Amino acid sequence: MQQQVTRFGTVVDNIEETSIAICLGLMTMITFVNVVARYVFSDNILWAKEATEFLFAWLVLMGMSYGVKKHVHIGVDVVISHLSKPAKKFFALLSVVACLVFAVLLMIGAWKYWYPFATERAWMETEDLRMPDWMQFLSTWMNEGERYEKIPRWIPYLALPLGVGLLIIRLLQQAWRVVTGEIDMIIASHEAEELLEELEMVAPHSGDESTRQRGEG
């Protein structure tokens, strides 16, 4: 059971990290090439704008769950940081439950929006993104064999249910960590200040060690 949970967590990690890396890399490359084409060659890549818009949407939606995992979502902890550990745990769990309720509502809306594009509206295509030949097998599955000229909308729109689904998974993981006492906060706290305090504590010892080594030398 533990191995299956670990394997599932690895799959989720790979989906998030790979998607974010690919989207960010492609966005940067497409934007750079389009700028060069426009200002150097007085030309334009027709599909660049639509592609970067969809890639940015994927980047944001995949980044939501990754942000929960890395505790980088901003929150206000002025009051919480002064509470006792049991109180922190209670409010952390309350926060996770509230986030889960919101995420479930998002999932319902995302699914209702995306599902028609994957069923009765599967024929609807994007405006400028041409369909690669190696993806034409989808026309048999989704479009009654009629060849797609442009990428169908259900593919880029898939980011909605997929991103929110990953967000729900990450929130459930955080809820479990709060219940088991592993963490008592799910937001970005004063990690920078805490790191500086640790460095200040280590620095004097490092200086003493360096002085001692120079004296021995």
TAKA-V889356 format. One record per run of one state. SS is the DSSP state (~ for helix, > for strand, _ for the rest). FROM is the first residue (numbers start at 1). TO is the last residue. Records with the same first field share a line. If there is no record, write none. Layout:
SS->FROM-TO  FROM-TO
//
This chain:
_->1-1  40-47  71-73  75-79  83-84  119-124  131-132  136-136  143-149  180-187  189-190  217-217
~->2-39  48-70  80-82  85-118  133-135  137-142  153-179  191-216
>->74-74  125-130  150-152  188-188
//
